[in-house]
């Protein structure tokens, strides 16, 4: 069973965050580092991102987002 992966472009489109905001979240340990998907692509497991988004919504730091 394969899981759905979300690329940084998809994450930016769905959250409204820019690349540097996402990098800051990773550097602060709030968002996991992306996994390699190929030689030039990385991404996150959709379930992991859903949890991260829910946590941010609960904290009031992100508008409601649907993946």
PyMOL commands that set and color helices and strands:
alter all, ss='L'
color gray80, all
select helices_A, chain A and resi 8-15+19-27+46-59
alter helices_A, ss='H'
color red, helices_A
select strands_A, chain A and resi 5-7+35-38+41-45
alter strands_A, ss='S'
color yellow, strands_A
deselect
rebuild
show_as cartoon
